[in-house]
Amino acid sequence: MTRELHSFRGGLHLPGRKELSTAAPVRPLPLPKRLALPLQQHIGAPAQPIVEVGERVLKGQMVARPEGFVSVPVHAPASGTIVAITEVPVPHPSGLNGLCIVMEPDGQETWIERQPVADYRQLDPSALRNVIREAGIVGLGGAGFPSFIKLNPGARRPVETLILNGAECEPYITCDDMLMRERADEVIAGACIMRHAVQARECVIGVEDNKPEAFAALQEALRRAQCPEAGDIELVQVPTRYPTGGEKQLIHVLTGKEVPTQGLPIDVGVVCHNVATAAAVHRAVEQGEPLIARIVTVTGHGVVTPCNFEVPLGTPIAHLLEHAGGTSGDLKRLVVGGPMMGMTLQAQDAPVIKTVNCILAATEEDMPERGPVRACIRCGACAESCPARLLPQQLYWYARAKDFDKAQDYNLFDCIECGCCAYVCPANLPLVQFFRYAKTEIWAQERERKASDRARERHEQRQARLEAEKAERAARAQQKKAAVDSAGGEDTKKAAIKAAMERAKAKRDSSDSSGSGELSEEQRQKLAEARARLEAKRAGGAKELTEEQKQKIAEAKARAAAKKVQPDGAVEAAPDLSDDQRERLAAARARLEAKRAGAPKALTEEQKEKIAEAKARKAAKAAEPEVAPEAPPELSDTQRERLAAARARLEAKRGAGPKEPTEEQKRKIAEAKARTSSKAKTKLTDDQG
C-alpha cells in the first residue's frame, strides 16, 4: 500500500549542486597533529572536563561528563595525551572562542574496552536510552539536540510514528546521501533500535526523490535486515523541494499532521530523527562505540576536490581543506553548513564538532553577492515562500523596532530560519538576521526575568521564615505566661521575680572579691594572709629606722605641718615643734618663698649664711646621736636676733606689707626673744644645780 503524501505551503525549488561531492566515495581522513574538543557541541549545558593536562587517554574514552539533564558527554576521538584545556576558536556565528580539551594523538589508535549490548530487545527502553546518552549522541542533522531526550516521549501520549529524516534538502550538502548509499545497513539497524526505545507503532524513512542511489541502497538493506522491527519499516520518496527536510514540514508531508504553534512533534504522536543519528545509535549500542567521528561534506567551487570525509571530531577545518586539495584563488568565503542556513566561518583552525555537516568553500558562483538593501515594497513574496505560514514582513518591522512582544504575537519562534523569505526578497532585506536577533534578545530577557523571579522568591521565603520565627517566639512567651498564670497568678509571678532577684544578688556577691559570706575556706585563708602582710608592711615590720630615715621623716612631718599653718603663719601655732624644728621650718619656708617668687639662682649672703647654719646643725646632730631630739642647740644672742629678724621679714613678705615689720609682728618677735631668754636661763640654772 502506497502512503499518501501531503504538501506544505511555501518552499522553493533550488539548484541542488550535489553532484560536486558525490562522485567519489566517503574518504577516511588522516589524524591531524592536534584535536580540539569543544565542551559544548550540543544544545544544553556544556560538559565538564574529567581529565587533566598531561593525562594519556584512549580512543573512545570519556573526557568530559554531562552537566545537567540536557547535556551529553564528550569522548576522545583518538588515543593520545591531553596537552591543554583552554579557549580556542569554535564554529559559532559569534566568532568567539570556546573552552576546549586539546589533545595530541599518538597514532596508535588504542581503543578503550568496548561493551556492546548483546541484545537490545532485552533492555528496558530507559536503560537503552542511558546507553545512547553515555555514547554522547546528539541530532546530527544540524540542531544538536541530545538524542536520548527525543527518544523519551514520557507519559504525554504514545508514539505512533517514528520518522527518519533522509531528505537532506539544502543544496550542496551530501553527507546523509553518501551515508545512506554506503552504510544503509547501519541506518536500518539504528531505526530498529530507536523504534524499540520509543515503542513506536510504525517507522517511516523519508528520502527526497533526487537521491535514487540512496533509496535503492536502503531497500536492499531492508531485505537483508535480520531484526523483526525491519519487516514493516516503510521507505518513502518525497518530492524535492526546499525545505522538505525541516522537521515539521517532513512530518506534514508523510503523515498530514500539523505540529501546533510552539509545540513539539510528540504532541501529534510523532518522533523524528536524522538518518545519521540512527547510524550513530547502531554503533553505540551494537558495537560499543561512542560518537567520536562523523561524515562531513567539503564542497563548493572554491575547493579543488569536493568530497565527503569521515572526520574525527575536533579536527581543524583547515585540515579538511588541505586534504581536499586546498582552496582556489576565487574563494569568497567559507560557510559551515549550506548556502541557505549556514554561517560564515571566522577562523579556519576552528574544529569540526558534532553539528558540522558541511564546509562550503563558496565562490561568487555558489553564493552571488546580494544587491544593496532597499526599503520594503510590501510585495508579499516572503509570506508566499514561508513554509511555516508566517508573515515575515510584519516580523521584520517589529524586530527592527525592538517590539519583541508584538513579534511573539506573530509566532516568531515558529520560524525555522530556512532563509526562503530573504532569498526571494527583492529589497534584499536581511530578514533571517533580524529574526535571529529578536530571538536572542527575547531569550536574554527571559533569563533576566527568571533570575529576578528567583531573587524575589528567595527574599519572600526569607521574610516568611523571619515572620515564622517571630510568631514562634511569641507563642512560646504566651505559653510561659499562661503556665505561670495557671500555677498561681500574681503571687506566683511575684515569687518568680523575687527568686530571680535573689539569684542575681547572689551572683553579684559571688563575683565581689570583698564578700566573705560566699568565700571558700581556701579563699578566706588567702585573704587573711594578704591582710597580715599588709598590716606588717604598714607597721614597718620589726626593722629599726636609721637616723637618716628618722631625720627625713621629721622633716616631712614639719613640711606637712607647715602647709596646715594659717596665712598669718605664726610659728607658735604648732606647739608640738621644738625651737630647732621651727628654725628649720622657717629656713625651708624661706627657700620655698624664694622659689615661688622666682628668685634668681644666685643666693644672697643672708640665704647662704642660713643654709650654712642649717648644715652645721645637721652635721652636729649626726655626730652626737645620743642628744635628745627636744634639746635645742645653744644659740648665741646674735644668732637669736638674726633668727627673729628673718622671721619678721618672712611674715612681712607673706603679708605683702612693707619691709618694716608691723606692731603685731614686733610684739611676736619680742615674745619669742623672751621665751628663748627664759629657756636659756632655766637651762643655766639646771646646769649649776
Disulfide bonds with the S-S distance in Angstrom:
Cys192-Cys227 2.28
